[in-house]
Amino acid sequence: MDPGFGFAKTAEHNFKLLKQLEVFRIFNRPLLVGLSRKSTIYKSLGITAAEALNGTTVVNTLALEKGANILRVHDVKEAMEAIQLWELYDKA
């Protein structure tokens, strides 16, 4: 299930959606989040999409914490590192 971050939504809409992401768990389906380098990140930070890796890592980590099962990303290595650290944190 993909809640459709970025599609006809403002940054405020996307942040509210992310904050309440766990609501989608009621459908008992894997939850996909695609926030990688979205304008929600780079416009909020006043940077370019090319500079949005750090912000992407932060929102991906928040998405994992809120129940995301799948992350659609541009930077696979960095996303895998974030996932590995989040899993260690989650198991502690």
C-alpha positions in Angstrom: 0.0 0.0 0.0 1.4 3.4 -1.0 -0.2 6.5 0.6 1.2 8.6 -2.3 3.5 11.1 -0.8 4.0 14.2 -2.9 1.1 13.6 -5.3 -1.2 16.7 -5.1 -0.1 17.3 -1.5 1.7 20.2 0.1 4.6 19.7 2.4 2.3 20.2 5.4 0.0 17.4 4.0 3.0 15.1 3.6 4.3 15.7 7.1 0.9 15.1 8.6 0.6 11.9 6.5 4.0 10.8 7.8 3.1 11.6 11.4 0.0 9.4 11.2 1.4 6.7 8.9 0.6 3.9 11.4 -3.1 4.4 10.7 -2.5 2.6 7.3 -1.6 -0.6 9.3 -5.3 -1.3 9.7 -5.3 -2.6 6.1 -2.9 -5.4 7.1 -0.8 -4.8 3.9 2.9 -4.0 3.4 3.3 -0.2 3.5 5.5 1.5 0.9 6.9 5.0 1.5 8.5 7.0 -1.3 9.9 10.2 0.1 13.4 10.0 -1.3 14.5 13.5 -2.4 10.9 14.8 -2.6 10.2 18.5 -2.7 8.7 18.2 0.8 12.3 17.6 2.0 14.4 20.0 -0.2 12.0 22.9 -0.2 11.4 22.7 3.5 15.2 22.8 4.0 15.9 25.4 1.3 18.2 23.1 -0.6 18.2 21.3 -3.9 17.0 17.7 -4.6 20.7 16.7 -5.1 21.4 17.9 -1.6 18.5 16.2 0.1 20.2 12.9 1.1 20.4 13.8 4.8 16.8 14.9 4.9 15.7 11.8 3.1 17.5 9.6 5.6 15.7 11.4 8.4 12.2 11.0 6.9 12.9 7.4 5.9 13.9 6.6 9.5 10.7 8.3 10.7 8.7 6.2 8.2 10.3 3.0 9.5 9.4 4.0 13.1 5.8 4.6 11.9 5.5 1.2 10.3 6.8 1.4 6.8 7.8 -2.0 5.3 9.3 -0.8 2.0 11.2 2.3 1.2 11.4 3.6 -2.4 14.8 5.3 -2.6 17.3 6.8 -4.9 20.3 6.2 -2.6 20.2 2.4 -1.9 23.5 2.1 0.1 22.6 4.9 2.4 19.1 3.7 2.9 20.3 0.2 3.7 22.7 1.6 6.4 19.8 3.6 7.9 17.6 0.4 7.9 20.3 -1.6 9.5 20.8 0.9 12.3 17.0 1.3 12.8 16.6 -2.5 13.1 19.4 -2.7 15.7 17.7 0.1 17.6 14.2 -1.5 17.2 15.5 -4.8 18.6 17.3 -3.3 21.6 
